[in-house]
Amino acid sequence: MPKKKKKSWKEQQRDRQLKEQKAENTFQQQRKNLKKTKPRNWSKIIIISSIIIISIVIVSYFIFQNPASEPFYTIYIKSDGSIDPQEVPIIKNDENHYTLTGNIHGSIIIEKNNIILDGANHILYGNNKVTSKGLEVSEKNQITIKNLEIKDFETGMHFFISSNNIITDNKLSDNKNSIWLEFSSNNQIINNRFSKQFALTLASSSDNQISQNTIQDCEGAIGLSYSSNNKITENNITNSTSAIGLVSYSSNNTISENFLLNCDGGIALDSYSSDNEILDNTLKTGLGGLGFSSFSMNNHISRNQIEYFDQGIILTESPANLFEQNSISNCAAGITLSYSLNNTFTENNIMNSQQLGISLTYSEDNYFYHNIFSENSEQVFSSDSLSYWDNGYPSGGNYWSDYEEKYPNAEEIESSGIWNEPYEINESEYDNFPLMNQPVS
């Protein structure tokens, strides 16, 4: 049989072109035939297929990332010192010392007195369920909780009828309520960090110390109701809706040396919260700096620095409070009183108010002396509020930055440092002994 002659390169190219042309003709004929049949809804099929594929990818991703959902434990440190269940990552170092060795998805209930629970910087995760509590202590004493991070609970820590406990160096975030003390006294909450929640709530809890905590981006920072004799000191509170609030007969508390920045409400007392000391706090930027309402009386407010608020100090139906040596500057209104009687303001500096230094409405028998009213757009507005604007001679009244402009012919009374012409507040109110120089606190 004769050997078949091998085709040349040109012949091979021609054959390849003929095959491609034939395939193209066949494809075009198939398209024509498809048009003659009932069309299928390809777009819908493609969309459904795409969704299925994407879903499979997402589910596969989470399966691989989380091969099994974490079990949620309720862990007990029992009165005999045992841990139940035993397989959780908590070790017992000695009779009264417990340490987390890993993160936990679950709650811890402490039933033993006089223990230390050291989180060792591990996390206690919640499940965001209503009424869930990260750590619960009921009728127990002398417990220390430290170095623990708690998140995603309704309440991070709940202490009920529990005293002489220490909560320190913990981090709590993304809970609805962070720490809740109920009928609990003589506890210390020191040097903790709080964010994105309501940080601290005390209900019927007295003689507690809340100090050196950092609170930021919270709906509310520190709230007390029916709670007395507590000390709230040296806390740093920023970017929160409300900073410190006392309500419902919360009395004899000390709020001192706290720093508040960018909080809508600074420090507020309401509903018969009386006999409190508010001292040496710094409040910057917000809607209201210090607020007193509903018969919050006999409070002592001293040496606070308040600046860049819509209203620096607000009193509503609150009598007999003492304000001394406070600085209220760069607020729209420095001090506002309504239906508030018999308050005393002395040695305060009210300056650079864009609208009013002081506004009084239906607020009689208030006393103002030895204050500095400096560079306010309007020094005083008083409506139905007959008050006293000096402390008699030779003690004197207040310093008014616009006095010499208003009374260019006034003279000093016998080297007393007091002008001889009264400063008119309105047609029925006067500072009878205005000061020539700013008083030194």
C-alpha positions as CSV (number, residue, x, y, z in Angstrom):
1,M,0.0,0.0,0.0
2,P,1.6,3.3,-1.1
3,K,2.6,5.6,1.8
4,K,0.2,8.6,2.3
5,K,1.8,11.8,1.4
6,K,2.2,14.3,4.3
7,K,0.3,17.5,3.8
8,S,2.2,20.8,3.6
9,W,1.9,23.5,6.2
10,K,-0.3,25.6,3.8
11,E,-2.6,22.6,3.3
12,Q,-2.9,22.1,7.1
13,Q,-3.8,25.7,7.6
14,R,-6.5,25.5,4.9
15,D,-8.0,22.4,6.5
16,R,-8.0,24.1,9.9
17,Q,-9.8,27.1,8.4
18,L,-12.4,24.8,6.7
19,K,-13.1,23.1,10.1
20,E,-13.4,26.5,11.9
21,Q,-15.8,27.7,9.2
22,K,-17.9,24.5,9.5
23,A,-18.1,24.9,13.3
24,E,-19.1,28.5,12.9
25,N,-21.9,27.6,10.5
26,T,-23.1,24.8,12.8
27,F,-23.2,27.3,15.8
28,Q,-25.2,29.9,13.8
29,Q,-27.7,27.2,12.6
30,Q,-28.2,26.2,16.3
31,R,-28.9,29.8,17.3
32,K,-31.6,30.0,14.5
33,N,-33.2,26.8,15.7
34,L,-33.3,28.0,19.4
35,K,-35.1,31.2,18.4
36,K,-37.9,29.1,16.9
37,T,-38.5,27.4,20.2
38,K,-40.1,28.9,23.4
39,P,-37.3,30.9,25.2
40,R,-36.3,30.0,28.7
41,N,-35.9,32.6,31.5
42,W,-32.2,32.4,31.6
43,S,-31.7,35.6,33.5
44,K,-33.8,34.2,36.4
45,I,-31.9,30.9,36.4
46,I,-28.6,32.7,36.4
47,I,-29.6,35.0,39.3
48,I,-30.9,32.0,41.4
49,S,-27.8,30.0,40.6
50,S,-25.6,32.9,41.6
51,I,-27.4,33.3,44.9
52,I,-27.0,29.6,45.6
53,I,-23.3,29.7,44.8
54,I,-22.7,32.8,46.9
55,S,-24.6,31.2,49.8
56,I,-22.6,28.1,49.6
57,V,-19.4,30.1,49.6
58,I,-20.5,32.2,52.7
59,V,-21.7,29.1,54.6
60,S,-18.5,27.3,53.7
61,Y,-16.5,30.2,54.9
62,F,-18.2,30.3,58.3
63,I,-18.0,26.5,58.6
64,F,-14.3,26.6,58.1
65,Q,-13.8,29.6,60.3
66,N,-16.1,28.3,63.0
67,P,-16.2,24.5,62.6
68,A,-18.5,24.2,65.6
69,S,-20.4,26.8,67.6
70,E,-18.9,27.5,71.1
71,P,-20.9,25.9,73.9
72,F,-22.3,28.4,76.3
73,Y,-21.6,27.5,79.9
74,T,-23.0,28.5,83.3
75,I,-20.1,28.1,85.6
76,Y,-20.3,27.9,89.4
77,I,-17.5,28.6,91.9
78,K,-19.3,26.7,94.6
79,S,-19.3,27.4,98.3
80,D,-17.0,24.4,98.9
81,G,-14.5,25.9,96.5
82,S,-15.1,23.4,93.6
83,I,-15.6,24.5,90.0
84,D,-18.7,23.2,88.1
85,P,-18.4,22.0,85.4
86,Q,-14.8,21.0,85.8
87,E,-13.8,21.1,82.1
88,V,-13.9,24.9,81.8
89,P,-10.7,26.9,81.5
90,I,-10.5,28.0,85.1
91,I,-7.9,26.7,87.5
92,K,-7.8,26.8,91.3
93,N,-4.4,28.0,92.4
94,D,-5.0,27.6,96.1
95,E,-7.9,27.7,98.5
96,N,-9.1,31.1,97.5
97,H,-7.4,32.0,94.2
98,Y,-8.9,31.2,90.8
99,T,-7.5,32.0,87.3
100,L,-8.9,31.8,83.8
101,T,-6.6,30.0,81.4
102,G,-8.6,30.8,78.3
103,N,-11.6,32.7,76.9
104,I,-15.1,31.5,78.0
105,H,-18.5,31.7,76.4
106,G,-20.7,31.7,79.4
107,S,-21.6,33.1,82.8
108,I,-19.8,32.8,86.1
109,I,-21.8,32.5,89.4
110,I,-19.7,32.9,92.6
111,E,-21.1,31.2,95.6
112,K,-18.0,31.4,97.8
113,N,-16.8,34.2,100.1
114,N,-13.3,35.6,100.2
115,I,-11.9,34.6,96.8
116,I,-9.9,36.2,94.0
117,L,-10.9,35.6,90.5
118,D,-8.1,36.6,88.1
119,G,-9.2,36.8,84.4
120,A,-5.5,36.9,83.3
121,N,-6.8,39.2,80.5
122,H,-9.0,36.6,79.0
123,I,-12.6,37.3,77.8
124,L,-15.9,36.2,79.1
125,Y,-18.3,36.3,76.1
126,G,-22.0,36.6,76.4
127,N,-24.9,35.7,74.1
128,N,-26.7,39.0,74.1
129,K,-29.8,37.4,75.6
130,V,-32.1,39.5,77.8
131,T,-31.4,39.1,81.5
132,S,-28.0,37.5,80.8
133,K,-25.3,38.3,83.3
134,G,-21.6,37.7,82.8
135,L,-20.7,37.5,86.5
136,E,-23.1,37.2,89.4
137,V,-22.5,37.6,93.1
138,S,-25.4,37.4,95.5
139,E,-25.0,37.9,99.3
140,K,-21.3,37.3,99.2
141,N,-18.4,39.3,100.6
142,Q,-14.7,40.0,100.2
143,I,-14.4,39.0,96.5
144,T,-11.9,40.4,94.1
145,I,-12.5,40.4,90.4
146,K,-9.5,41.6,88.3
147,N,-8.0,41.5,84.8
148,L,-11.2,40.2,83.2
149,E,-12.8,41.3,80.0
150,I,-16.6,41.0,79.8
151,K,-18.7,41.7,76.7
152,D,-22.1,41.0,75.0
153,F,-24.2,40.5,78.1
154,E,-27.4,42.3,79.3
155,T,-25.4,42.9,82.5
156,G,-21.7,42.5,82.8
157,M,-21.4,42.1,86.6
158,H,-24.2,42.1,89.1
159,F,-23.6,42.4,92.9
160,F,-26.7,41.9,95.1
161,I,-26.5,42.4,98.9
162,S,-22.8,42.0,98.6
163,S,-20.2,44.1,100.5
164,N,-16.4,44.7,100.8
165,N,-15.7,43.5,97.3
166,I,-13.0,44.8,94.9
167,I,-13.5,45.2,91.1
168,T,-10.3,46.4,89.5
169,D,-8.4,46.4,86.2
170,N,-11.2,44.9,84.2
171,K,-12.5,45.8,80.8
172,L,-16.2,45.8,79.9
173,S,-17.7,46.7,76.5
174,D,-20.8,46.1,74.4
175,N,-23.0,45.1,77.3
176,K,-26.3,46.8,77.9
177,N,-25.3,47.5,81.5
178,S,-21.8,47.0,82.7
179,I,-21.6,46.9,86.5
180,W,-24.8,46.9,88.6
181,L,-24.6,47.2,92.4
182,E,-27.9,46.5,94.2
183,F,-28.2,46.8,98.0
184,S,-24.4,46.5,98.1
185,S,-22.0,48.6,100.3
186,N,-18.4,49.2,100.9
187,N,-17.2,48.0,97.5
188,Q,-14.3,49.4,95.5
189,I,-14.6,49.9,91.7
190,I,-11.1,51.1,90.7
191,N,-9.2,51.5,87.4
192,N,-11.6,49.7,85.1
193,R,-12.3,50.5,81.4
194,F,-15.8,50.8,80.0
195,S,-17.1,51.4,76.5
196,K,-20.3,51.2,74.5
197,Q,-22.8,50.5,77.2
198,F,-24.3,52.0,80.4
199,A,-21.2,51.7,82.6
200,L,-22.0,51.8,86.3
201,T,-25.4,51.7,88.1
202,L,-25.8,51.8,91.9
203,A,-29.2,51.2,93.3
204,S,-29.8,51.5,97.1
205,S,-26.0,51.0,97.5
206,S,-24.0,53.2,99.9
207,D,-20.4,53.8,101.0
208,N,-18.8,52.6,97.8
209,Q,-15.8,54.0,96.0
210,I,-15.7,54.6,92.3
211,S,-12.3,55.8,91.3
212,Q,-9.8,56.1,88.4
213,N,-12.1,54.4,85.9
214,T,-12.0,55.2,82.1
215,I,-15.4,55.5,80.5
216,Q,-15.9,56.3,76.9
217,D,-18.6,56.2,74.2
218,C,-21.3,55.2,76.7
219,E,-25.0,56.0,76.8
220,G,-24.5,56.7,80.4
221,A,-21.4,56.6,82.6
222,I,-22.3,56.6,86.4
223,G,-25.8,56.5,87.8
224,L,-27.0,56.4,91.4
225,S,-30.5,56.0,92.8
226,Y,-31.3,55.9,96.5
227,S,-27.6,55.7,97.1
228,S,-25.7,57.7,99.7
229,N,-22.2,58.2,101.1
230,N,-20.4,57.1,97.9
231,K,-17.2,58.6,96.6
232,I,-16.9,59.2,92.8
233,T,-13.4,60.4,92.2
234,E,-10.7,60.8,89.5
235,N,-12.7,59.1,86.7
236,N,-12.2,60.0,83.1
237,I,-15.4,60.2,81.1
238,T,-15.5,61.1,77.4
239,N,-17.9,61.1,74.5
240,S,-20.9,59.8,76.5
241,T,-24.5,60.9,76.5
242,S,-24.6,61.5,80.3
243,A,-21.7,61.4,82.7
244,I,-22.7,61.3,86.3
245,G,-26.3,61.3,87.6
246,L,-27.8,61.2,91.1
247,V,-31.5,60.6,91.5
248,S,-34.1,59.7,94.1
249,Y,-32.7,60.8,97.5
250,S,-29.1,60.1,96.7
251,S,-27.4,62.2,99.4
252,N,-24.1,62.8,101.1
253,N,-22.1,61.6,98.1
254,T,-18.7,63.1,97.1
255,I,-18.1,63.8,93.4
256,S,-14.5,65.1,93.0
257,E,-11.6,65.4,90.6
258,N,-13.4,63.8,87.7
259,F,-12.6,64.8,84.1
260,L,-15.6,65.0,81.7
261,L,-15.2,65.7,78.0
262,N,-17.8,65.8,75.2
263,C,-20.7,64.6,77.3
264,D,-24.1,66.0,76.5
265,G,-24.9,66.0,80.3
266,G,-22.2,66.5,82.8
267,I,-23.2,66.1,86.5
268,A,-26.9,66.1,87.3
269,L,-28.8,65.8,90.5
270,D,-32.5,65.2,90.6
271,S,-35.4,64.2,92.9
272,Y,-34.3,65.3,96.4
273,S,-30.6,64.5,96.0
274,S,-29.2,66.7,98.7
275,D,-26.2,67.4,100.9
276,N,-23.7,66.2,98.2
277,E,-20.2,67.6,97.6
278,I,-19.2,68.4,94.0
279,L,-15.6,69.5,94.1
280,D,-12.7,70.1,91.7
281,N,-14.2,68.6,88.6
282,T,-13.3,69.6,85.1
283,L,-16.2,69.6,82.5
284,K,-15.7,70.5,78.9
285,T,-18.1,70.7,76.0
286,G,-21.7,69.5,76.0
287,L,-25.3,70.7,76.5
288,G,-25.5,71.1,80.3
289,G,-22.6,71.2,82.7
290,L,-24.0,71.0,86.2
291,G,-27.8,70.4,86.6
292,F,-30.0,70.5,89.7
293,S,-33.7,69.8,89.7
294,S,-36.7,68.6,91.7
295,F,-35.7,69.9,95.2
296,S,-32.0,68.9,95.1
297,M,-30.9,71.1,97.9
298,N,-28.1,71.9,100.4
299,N,-25.4,70.7,98.0
300,H,-21.9,72.2,98.1
301,I,-20.4,73.0,94.6
302,S,-16.9,74.3,94.7
303,R,-13.8,74.8,92.5
304,N,-15.3,73.2,89.4
305,Q,-14.2,74.2,85.9
306,I,-17.0,74.3,83.4
307,E,-16.5,75.5,79.8
308,Y,-18.1,75.3,76.3
309,F,-21.5,74.1,77.3
310,D,-24.9,75.4,76.1
311,Q,-25.7,76.0,79.8
312,G,-23.0,75.9,82.4
313,I,-25.0,75.5,85.6
314,I,-28.8,74.9,85.6
315,L,-31.1,75.0,88.7
316,T,-34.8,74.1,88.5
317,E,-36.8,74.0,91.7
318,S,-33.7,73.5,93.7
319,P,-33.1,75.7,96.8
320,A,-30.4,76.4,99.3
321,N,-27.3,75.3,97.4
322,L,-23.9,76.8,97.8
323,F,-21.7,77.6,94.7
324,E,-18.3,78.9,95.4
325,Q,-15.0,79.4,93.5
326,N,-16.3,77.8,90.3
327,S,-15.2,78.9,86.8
328,I,-17.9,79.0,84.1
329,S,-16.6,80.2,80.8
330,N,-17.4,80.2,77.1
331,C,-20.9,78.9,77.6
332,A,-24.0,80.2,75.8
333,A,-25.5,80.8,79.2
334,G,-23.3,80.7,82.3
335,I,-25.8,80.1,85.1
336,T,-29.6,79.6,84.7
337,L,-32.1,79.5,87.6
338,S,-35.8,78.9,87.4
339,Y,-38.1,78.5,90.4
340,S,-35.0,78.1,92.7
341,L,-34.7,80.1,95.9
342,N,-32.1,81.0,98.5
343,N,-29.0,79.7,96.7
344,T,-25.7,81.4,97.3
345,F,-23.1,82.2,94.6
346,T,-19.8,83.5,95.8
347,E,-16.3,83.8,94.4
348,N,-17.3,82.4,91.0
349,N,-15.9,83.5,87.7
350,I,-18.6,83.8,85.0
351,M,-16.9,84.9,81.8
352,N,-17.3,85.0,78.0
353,S,-20.9,83.9,77.9
354,Q,-22.2,84.3,74.4
355,Q,-25.8,85.1,75.5
356,L,-26.1,85.6,79.3
357,G,-23.9,85.4,82.3
358,I,-26.8,84.7,84.6
359,S,-30.5,84.2,83.9
360,L,-33.1,84.1,86.7
361,T,-36.8,83.3,86.3
362,Y,-39.2,83.2,89.3
363,S,-36.1,82.7,91.5
364,E,-36.1,84.9,94.6
365,D,-33.8,85.5,97.5
366,N,-30.7,84.2,95.9
367,Y,-27.4,85.8,97.0
368,F,-24.5,86.8,94.6
369,Y,-21.4,88.4,96.0
370,H,-17.6,88.4,95.3
371,N,-18.2,87.0,91.9
372,I,-16.5,88.0,88.6
373,F,-18.8,88.9,85.7
374,S,-16.4,89.3,82.8
375,E,-17.0,89.9,79.1
376,N,-20.5,88.3,79.0
377,S,-22.7,89.3,76.1
378,E,-25.3,90.3,78.7
379,Q,-24.3,90.1,82.3
380,V,-27.7,89.4,83.9
381,F,-31.3,88.8,83.0
382,S,-33.7,88.7,85.9
383,S,-37.5,88.2,85.7
384,D,-39.7,88.0,88.8
385,S,-36.5,87.2,90.7
386,L,-35.7,89.7,93.4
387,S,-32.2,88.7,94.6
388,Y,-29.3,90.2,96.6
389,W,-26.2,91.3,94.7
390,D,-23.8,92.3,97.4
391,N,-22.8,91.3,100.9
392,G,-23.0,94.8,102.4
393,Y,-20.2,97.3,103.2
394,P,-17.3,96.8,103.5
395,S,-17.5,93.2,102.3
396,G,-18.8,94.4,98.9
397,G,-20.6,93.0,95.9
398,N,-19.3,91.7,92.5
399,Y,-16.8,92.7,89.9
400,W,-18.4,93.8,86.6
401,S,-16.2,94.1,83.5
402,D,-18.4,96.7,82.0
403,Y,-18.8,98.9,85.1
404,E,-16.4,101.7,84.1
405,E,-18.0,101.9,80.7
406,K,-21.5,102.3,82.3
407,Y,-20.4,104.6,85.1
408,P,-17.4,106.6,83.9
409,N,-17.8,109.2,86.7
410,A,-17.8,106.7,89.6
411,E,-15.2,107.0,92.4
412,E,-13.8,104.7,95.1
413,I,-15.3,104.8,98.6
414,E,-12.5,105.7,101.1
415,S,-9.8,103.4,99.7
416,S,-12.2,100.4,100.1
417,G,-11.9,99.0,96.6
418,I,-15.6,99.6,96.2
419,W,-17.2,102.0,93.7
420,N,-19.5,104.6,95.1
421,E,-22.2,104.2,92.4
422,P,-24.4,101.0,92.5
423,Y,-24.4,98.7,89.5
424,E,-28.0,98.4,88.1
425,I,-29.3,94.9,87.4
426,N,-32.8,96.1,86.6
427,E,-35.0,98.9,87.9
428,S,-35.5,97.1,91.3
429,E,-32.2,95.2,91.8
430,Y,-28.7,96.7,92.3
431,D,-25.3,95.7,93.3
432,N,-24.9,98.5,95.9
433,F,-21.2,97.9,96.5
434,P,-19.6,96.9,93.2
435,L,-15.9,95.8,93.4
436,M,-13.3,97.8,91.6
437,N,-11.0,94.9,91.1
438,Q,-11.4,91.2,90.5
439,P,-11.5,89.4,93.9
440,V,-8.8,86.8,94.6
441,S,-10.2,83.4,95.5
